[in-house]
């Protein structure tokens, strides 16, 4: 659950990926390419020169054209991406 954590630092990794660090130490790489078709403000970010100019503003990542993503969304995506995959147990076949 998100506990009102804020983005502390970002680092552009290339393509549409940023490394995001939160104030509680949660961090990870996020691919923002899924956002590029979510309306005109995000479509402008297809230009990688503009995409690479994000800053930390208001506790989240923001771009010069006004695009941003809610910090709780970023936090949940990073937490989900960092979860170890659940292993399925195979039942031994009985003969």
Helices and strands as residue ranges (DSSP letters): E 7-14, E 17-22, E 27-31, G 33-37, H 40-43, G 44-46, H 48-51, E 55-57, E 60-62, H 71-82
